[in-house]
């Protein structure tokens, strides 16, 4: 369910390009896979007035972020 009947939520690929940029920064072979990147990052959000509700919508938080680059046959093991 969404807040608005006419609104639809969809899954989408990651929109954080940093690990993709690191991955493509040099030539790689499929023999290098899997490649794993991880980091801690602080995220800041500034919603409009009235959108902050107690601790459910904090202005800043630190999250761990990881991305895995692998072949299709490595997915299950990873």
HUVENJO-V515675 format. One record per backbone hydrogen bond with DSSP energy under -1.0 kcal/mol. NH is the residue of the N-H (numbers start at 1). CO is the residue of the C=O. Records with the same first field share a line. If there is no record, write none. Layout:
NH = CO ; CO
This chain:
7 = 4
21 = 17
22 = 18
23 = 19
24 = 20
25 = 22
32 = 29
33 = 30
35 = 69
37 = 67
39 = 65
41 = 63
43 = 61
45 = 59
51 = 48
56 = 53
61 = 43
63 = 41
65 = 39
67 = 37
69 = 35
74 = 71
78 = 74
